[in-house]
Amino acid sequence: MCRFLNVMNRSKNGVLTFCDHTKLFQLIYNNLCFELYEWELDALREYIEQLDIPYWEKHLKNWSHQRKIPISVGKKHFIILVNKEEVSEILSLLSFEKQGVELLSHSEIDYQFIEN
């Protein structure tokens, strides 16, 4: 376990961390754990962004399982099945660049304080 972990992003079911010592990203999602270098993380993000979600949902619409979208990992015989919501959550975890949030100044807040 790395003592130098920085949390890059977090969601309901996962977390993305970076270890300054080993220079590895660690993606933990549900019961899956991936340790990836930056180029591998970028390749995974690109692969997931290119998934044809409507195709897989249509192609496997009569399949009895809830998860219909395959993510091939490494070897051809290892496939992770996810649903559309899980794909969105994984992509949000992998998009760890912090979005700039514009804060309001005190003069922009229209609030009447009433003491009881």
N, C-alpha and C positions, 0 to 999 in steps of 0.2 A: 504494500500500500504506500502510495506516495505521500510524503508529508507536505509537499508543496502544491497541493491541489487548489486551483482557482475555479470557482463555479462560474461558467460562462453563460449558462441558460438553464432554466428550470421550468417544468410543466407539471401537470397533475400526475402523470404517469412516468416521468423521466427526468433525467438531469444530464447536462453536458458539462464536463470538467476538463481542465487542462493542467498538466503537471509540468512545472517549470524545469524540474530536474531531468525527466526523461523525454520531454518535448512531445508527449503523447496526449491526445485527446481521449477521453473516456466517455462513451455514450452509453448510459444505462436507461433502458426503456422496458417497462414491465419486468419480465424476468430475463431479459437479454442484456448482455454487456459486451461492448465492442471497444477495443483499444486501437486507435488509429493515429497515424501520422497525419500532418496537415493535408498532404496531397491525397491521402486515402479518404479523409473526411470530405474534401472537395469533390472527389469522384463519387462518393456515396450520395452527396447532396445532388449532384447533377443527374445521377441515375434515378433517384427518387422523383426529382422534378420532371423527368421525361416519361414517367409511368403513364400509360394510357388508361386512366381510371374508368372512364365510360366503357371502353372496350372490354375490360375484365369484368365489370359488373354485368354487362350484357351477355358476354360469353358464358359466364358461370351463373346466370340468373336462376337456373333450376337446381343449383347445387344447394344442399341442405344447410351448409355451414354459413355463418354470418360473415366471416372473413373471406373475401373473394379476390383480393389483389395480392399477387405473388411478388415478393422481393427476393431475388436470387442473391445469395451471399456466398462468395468464394466458389466452392465446387458446385457443379450442376445438381447434385443430389441433396443440397441443403437449401431449402426455400422457407422464408418466413411469410406467413399469410397475415394480412392486415385488412382493415376496412378503410373507407374513405376518411373518416374522422381521425383514425390513427395515422394515416399518411400526412394529414394536415398538421397533426401534433408533432410528428417526427421532423417535418420540414421547419416548423417553428423553432424546435430545439436546435436544428442545424443552422438556422439563421441567427447566429449569436451576436451579430453586430448590433449594438444597442441603438434602438430607434430614439432619436432626439425628441423629447417631450418638452413642449414650450410651456413654461410655468407662468401663471398669472401673477401680476404684481398686486400689491394690496389695494391700489386704486381701482383695479379692474373688477374687484369683488364687490358685488352689490348685495349686501347682507345687513339686515337690521338686527342688532343684538338687543335682546330683551332679557333683563334679569327678573327672575320670579321671586 
